[in-house]
């Protein structure tokens, strides 16, 4: 018996409609989930970027302040003041500049506002500025401010100016300034030691870039590309609607635009405005389209297979008519379906693989202070095999050096379930001393219950050795 033509059409129509419904549902749910997850991940990522930026700025300024104090206390600097022969400061200034890649300039300016010695960083080279190129800075605000200070201070963030013109490309700059007075005559102003810190090195990556804006709408550091600049500006000015939202909140999050006001001991009128780069977003969109097409193909094949099983009995005579062609299609469809199911059953991204292959040394610590996980970078830095350190107490890394003040700070942060970044002395398996910057972050599950503490290590041994050499010399 052969099915009536009208019945065959009804069956085919029902299968097609059901397939369209299932495919549309899958696409809607996938798009909703991906958009939500993307926005959530992006928001956390940018917040982390801003937090790191503020911590980096604070640390750079603190280290620069210490460097200036070291120079001021040195015998070499005192002799230079007495003899007014500032060339002997060259080596001292150069070592200081080499210890911090964010130092753009280091100078001594005398009480008349004249630069006496100045070293500039050009790309990766430190060079001394020739005497005929040194400038008088009495007209600059930071020099005038120095006359009102007796202690170290930090200038407002603004663009670097040379020979009365703004440097281009723009160089947003902090200046750490130490007024110098005669030791035996505390009221006798001798000049200022000053370090210029170029801060935009921290603002850009392949994924995002950041604009620095003052609360009075003065743009200190714009986006690098005009196409990106247009996201925020109208006719060259910040869009009033966007600015109103940004200025009314300490932190503002839009789909692709995020802002963070700086409120610390150095600045309180600066706003960081970060957005994801256009090329990166295009790549994300391209990946999404590929995923949507995959979901569409999988859902269609899956639905056809399901409907074939449901209507198997009704389609017996129908299949007999199309036996050879239909069986071949079913066979191919099942192969694609099985392959796709196998693909979908495996996560596209393995978090353990990413953590293990990360170039940042890291470990996971349980609440019992036991090491639960380490990656390859950690094993390389500390010379420990994974099986030899898992389950051990993290204090193993401090050897007998357990009286460090920063260890107490870490213990307090862990007790309070709070993140912390600090400097530590640690020891490898062979008891080799390392200086590291340690960042500790609590990890919570979906119910906000504490699961682990993530330890991230940054080796700063070379930088510390340079600082120790400076202290030993002077």
C-alpha positions in Angstrom: 0.0 0.0 0.0 1.3 3.4 -0.9 0.5 6.5 1.2 -1.8 9.0 -0.3 0.0 12.1 -1.7 -1.8 14.4 0.8 -0.7 12.4 3.8 2.9 12.4 2.6 2.8 16.1 2.3 1.3 16.5 5.8 4.1 14.3 7.3 6.8 16.2 5.4 5.3 19.6 6.5 5.1 18.5 10.1 8.7 17.3 10.1 9.9 20.6 8.5 7.9 22.8 11.0 9.1 20.8 13.9 12.7 21.1 12.7 12.3 24.9 12.2 10.9 25.2 15.7 13.7 23.2 17.4 16.4 25.0 15.3 15.0 28.4 16.2 14.7 27.5 19.9 18.3 26.3 20.0 19.6 29.5 18.2 17.6 31.8 20.5 18.8 30.0 23.7 22.4 29.9 22.4 22.4 33.6 21.5 20.9 34.6 24.8 23.4 32.5 26.8 26.4 33.6 24.8 25.5 37.3 24.9 24.9 37.1 28.7 28.1 35.2 29.3 30.1 37.5 27.1 28.9 40.6 28.8 29.5 39.1 32.3 33.0 37.9 31.4 33.9 41.2 29.7 32.7 43.2 32.8 34.8 41.1 35.2 37.8 41.2 32.8 37.7 45.0 32.5 37.2 45.5 36.2 40.3 43.3 36.8 42.2 45.4 34.2 41.2 48.6 36.0 42.1 47.2 39.4 45.5 46.1 38.1 46.1 49.5 36.5 45.5 51.3 39.8 47.7 48.9 41.7 50.5 49.2 39.1 50.3 53.0 39.2 50.4 53.0 43.0 53.4 50.6 43.1 55.3 52.5 40.3 54.9 55.8 42.2 55.9 54.2 45.5 59.0 52.6 44.0 59.9 55.9 42.2 59.6 57.8 45.5 62.0 55.3 47.1 64.5 55.7 44.3 64.5 59.5 44.6 65.0 59.2 48.4 68.0 56.9 47.7 69.5 59.3 45.3 69.0 62.3 47.6 70.7 60.4 50.5 73.7 59.4 48.4 77.2 60.9 48.8 77.4 61.3 45.0 74.4 63.6 44.9 75.7 65.7 47.8 79.1 66.1 46.1 77.3 67.1 42.9 75.4 69.9 44.7 78.6 71.2 46.3 80.7 71.1 43.1 77.8 71.8 40.7 79.3 69.1 38.6 76.2 67.0 37.8 77.8 64.7 35.2 78.8 62.3 38.0 75.0 61.7 38.5 74.7 60.0 35.1 75.4 56.4 36.3 73.2 56.8 39.3 70.3 58.1 37.2 70.8 55.4 34.6 70.6 52.6 37.1 67.4 54.1 38.5 65.8 54.4 35.0 66.8 50.8 34.1 65.1 49.5 37.3 61.7 50.6 36.1 60.5 50.4 32.4 57.8 53.0 33.1 60.3 55.8 33.9 60.3 58.2 30.9 62.6 60.8 32.3 64.7 61.4 35.4 66.1 64.9 36.0 67.6 67.4 38.5 66.3 70.9 38.2 68.1 73.6 40.2 66.5 76.5 42.1 66.4 78.7 39.0 64.4 76.1 37.1 67.2 75.0 34.9 67.6 71.4 34.0 71.2 70.4 35.1 71.1 66.7 34.1 68.4 64.8 32.3 68.1 61.2 31.1 65.3 60.2 28.6 64.0 56.8 27.7 63.6 56.4 23.9 62.0 53.0 23.2 64.4 50.7 25.2 67.4 53.0 25.3 68.4 55.4 28.1 70.3 58.4 26.9 71.6 61.6 28.5 70.2 64.8 26.9 72.9 67.1 25.6 73.6 70.3 27.6 72.4 72.6 24.8 69.0 70.8 24.8 68.3 71.2 28.5 65.4 73.6 29.3 64.2 76.0 31.9 61.1 74.9 33.7 60.2 77.8 35.9 57.0 78.4 34.0 55.7 74.8 34.6 53.1 74.2 37.3 55.0 71.3 38.8 58.0 73.5 39.5 55.9 76.2 41.0 54.2 73.6 43.2 57.6 72.3 44.3 58.3 75.7 45.8 55.3 75.2 48.1 56.4 71.7 49.3 59.1 70.4 51.5 58.3 66.7 51.1 57.8 64.3 48.2 54.6 64.8 46.2 53.1 63.6 42.9 51.9 66.0 40.2 48.6 65.8 38.5 48.3 63.6 35.5 48.7 65.6 32.3 50.4 65.4 28.9 54.2 65.7 28.6 55.4 69.1 27.3 58.8 69.8 25.7 59.9 73.2 24.5 56.5 74.7 25.3 54.8 72.2 23.0 52.8 69.1 23.8 54.7 65.9 22.9 53.3 63.9 20.1 52.4 61.1 20.1 50.7 62.0 23.4 52.5 60.9 26.6 50.2 61.0 29.7 52.6 61.6 32.6 52.8 61.5 36.4 55.7 63.2 37.9 57.2 62.1 41.3 58.9 65.2 42.7 61.3 65.5 45.6 62.2 69.1 46.6 65.8 69.4 47.7 66.9 71.7 50.4 70.4 72.4 51.8 71.0 69.9 54.7 72.6 72.5 57.0 70.1 75.3 55.9 66.6 73.7 55.8 65.1 76.9 54.3 67.6 77.1 51.4 65.9 75.6 48.3 68.4 73.9 46.0 66.1 72.4 43.3 64.1 69.3 42.6 64.7 65.6 41.8 62.0 64.5 39.4 60.9 61.3 37.7 58.4 61.3 34.8 56.3 58.2 34.6 54.7 57.3 31.3 51.4 55.6 32.2 49.8 54.7 28.8 52.0 51.6 28.5 49.4 49.9 30.8 46.4 51.0 28.8 46.4 49.0 25.6 46.4 45.4 24.4 45.2 43.4 21.5 41.8 43.1 23.1 41.1 46.5 24.6 42.3 50.1 24.9 41.7 52.8 27.4 41.2 56.5 27.3 42.2 58.8 30.2 39.8 61.7 30.8 39.6 64.3 33.6 36.4 65.1 35.2 36.4 68.5 33.4 36.2 66.4 30.1 39.9 67.1 29.3 41.1 64.1 27.3 44.6 63.2 28.6 45.1 60.1 26.5 42.7 59.3 23.6 41.9 56.0 22.0 44.6 55.1 19.4 42.2 54.7 16.5 39.8 57.4 15.3 37.2 54.7 14.6 37.4 53.7 18.2 37.3 57.4 19.3 34.0 57.8 17.5 32.4 55.3 19.9 32.6 57.9 22.6 32.7 61.3 20.9 30.4 63.5 18.8 32.1 66.1 16.6 35.3 65.7 18.5 33.7 66.1 22.0 32.6 63.5 24.5 29.0 62.5 23.9 27.0 64.4 26.7 24.6 61.4 27.1 27.5 59.0 27.6 29.4 61.4 29.8 26.4 62.0 32.1 26.2 58.3 32.8 29.9 58.0 33.3 30.3 60.9 35.7 27.3 59.9 37.8 28.8 56.6 38.7 32.0 55.5 40.2 31.9 52.6 37.8 29.9 52.6 34.5 29.4 49.4 32.4 27.8 49.3 29.0 27.8 46.5 26.5 31.3 47.3 25.2 32.2 50.5 27.2 33.4 50.6 30.8 34.6 53.4 33.0 36.4 53.6 36.4 37.1 56.7 38.4 40.5 56.9 40.1 40.2 57.6 43.8 43.5 57.1 45.6 46.1 59.0 47.5 47.6 60.5 44.3 44.6 61.3 42.0 40.9 61.8 42.4 39.9 63.6 39.2 40.8 60.9 36.6 38.4 58.6 34.8 39.6 55.5 32.9 37.3 54.7 29.9 37.9 51.3 28.4 36.3 49.5 25.4 36.9 46.4 23.5 38.7 46.9 20.2 36.6 46.8 16.9 38.8 44.1 15.4 38.4 41.9 18.5 34.6 42.4 18.4 34.5 41.5 14.7 36.4 38.3 15.5 33.9 37.4 18.3 31.0 38.1 15.9 32.6 35.9 13.2 33.1 33.1 15.7 29.4 33.4 16.8 28.1 33.2 13.3 30.2 30.0 12.8 28.7 28.6 16.0 25.2 29.5 15.0 25.6 27.8 11.7 26.9 24.7 13.5 24.0 24.7 15.9 21.5 25.1 13.0 23.0 22.2 11.1 23.1 20.0 14.2 19.6 20.8 15.3 18.2 20.2 11.8 19.9 16.8 11.5 18.9 15.9 15.1 15.3 16.8 14.5 15.1 14.9 11.2 16.5 11.8 12.9 14.0 12.1 15.8 11.1 12.6 13.5 12.1 9.7 11.4 12.0 7.5 14.5 8.6 8.9 15.7 7.0 8.4 12.3 8.8 5.2 11.5 5.7 3.0 11.2 3.8 5.5 9.1 6.7 6.0 6.8 7.3 2.3 6.1 5.6 2.3 2.7 6.9 5.8 2.0 10.5 4.5 2.7 9.9 1.6 0.4 9.3 4.0 -2.5 12.4 6.0 -1.8 14.5 3.1 -0.3 17.9 3.5 -2.0 18.0 7.3 -1.9 16.4 7.6 1.6 18.6 5.0 3.3 21.7 6.7 2.0 20.6 10.1 3.3 19.7 8.6 6.7 23.1 6.9 6.9 24.9 10.1 6.2 22.7 12.1 8.5 23.4 9.6 11.4 27.2 9.8 10.8 27.1 13.6 10.9 24.8 13.5 14.0 27.1 11.0 15.8 30.2 13.1 14.9 28.4 16.3 16.0 27.2 14.8 19.3 30.7 13.6 20.0 32.0 17.1 19.3 29.4 18.7 21.5 29.9 16.3 24.3 33.4 17.7 24.7 34.0 21.2 26.0 35.5 23.5 23.3 37.8 24.9 25.9 39.5 22.9 28.7 40.1 25.2 31.7 42.6 22.8 33.2 44.6 22.7 30.0 44.6 26.6 29.8 45.7 26.9 33.4 48.4 24.2 33.0 49.8 25.9 29.9 49.7 29.4 31.2 53.0 31.2 31.3 52.1 32.8 34.7 53.2 30.6 37.6 50.2 29.7 39.7 48.8 27.4 42.4 45.5 26.6 44.0 45.4 26.5 47.8 42.7 24.7 49.8 41.2 26.2 52.9 43.4 23.8 54.9 46.5 25.6 53.5 47.3 22.6 51.2 48.5 23.0 47.6 45.8 21.5 45.4 47.1 22.5 41.9 50.2 23.9 40.2 50.8 24.6 36.5 53.9 24.0 34.4 55.1 27.6 34.8 55.1 27.1 38.6 57.1 23.9 38.4 59.7 25.7 36.1 60.0 28.7 38.5 60.3 26.7 41.7 61.9 23.6 40.4 59.2 21.4 42.0 57.6 18.4 40.4 53.9 18.4 40.6 53.6 15.1 42.5 56.2 16.3 45.0 54.4 19.4 46.1 50.6 18.6 45.9 49.1 18.2 49.3 52.0 20.0 50.9 51.8 23.1 53.1 52.3 26.4 51.1 54.8 27.5 53.8 57.2 25.1 52.2 58.0 27.9 49.7 59.2 30.2 52.4 61.7 27.8 53.9 62.9 29.3 57.3 62.0 32.8 56.2 58.6 32.8 58.0 59.0 36.2 59.8 58.2 38.3 56.8 55.7 41.0 57.6 53.9 40.5 54.3 53.1 36.9 55.2 51.0 38.2 58.1 49.2 40.5 55.6 48.5 37.5 53.4 47.2 35.4 56.3 44.8 38.3 57.3 43.6 38.6 53.7 42.9 34.8 53.5 41.1 34.9 56.9 38.9 37.8 55.6 38.5 36.1 52.1 39.9 39.1 50.4 42.3 39.5 47.5 45.8 40.9 48.1 48.9 41.8 46.1 52.3 42.1 47.9 56.1 41.3 47.6 57.6 38.2 49.2 60.9 36.3 49.4 60.4 32.6 48.4 62.7 29.7 47.8 63.0 27.1 45.1 63.4 23.3 45.7 67.1 23.9 45.7 66.7 26.7 48.3 67.5 29.4 45.8 66.1 32.8 46.9 63.6 34.5 44.6 61.8 37.8 45.0 58.2 37.6 43.7 55.1 39.8 43.4 52.3 37.6 44.8 48.6 38.1 44.0 46.1 36.1 46.0 42.5 35.9 45.1 39.7 33.9 46.7 37.7 31.6 44.4 34.0 31.1 45.1 31.5 28.6 43.6 28.1 29.5 42.2 26.6 29.6 45.8 29.3 32.1 46.9 31.0 29.5 49.1 34.7 29.7 49.3 36.5 26.9 47.4 40.1 27.8 46.9 42.7 30.6 46.9 44.5 31.4 43.6 48.1 32.3 44.0 49.8 34.1 41.0 53.5 34.7 41.1 55.6 37.3 39.2 59.4 36.9 39.4 60.9 40.3 40.2 64.3 39.1 41.3 66.3 41.1 38.7 64.5 44.3 39.6 65.2 43.8 43.3 68.9 43.0 42.7 69.2 46.4 40.9 67.7 48.2 43.8 70.0 46.4 46.2 73.0 47.4 44.1 71.9 51.0 44.3 71.6 50.8 48.1 75.0 49.0 48.3 76.7 51.7 46.2 75.2 54.6 48.1 
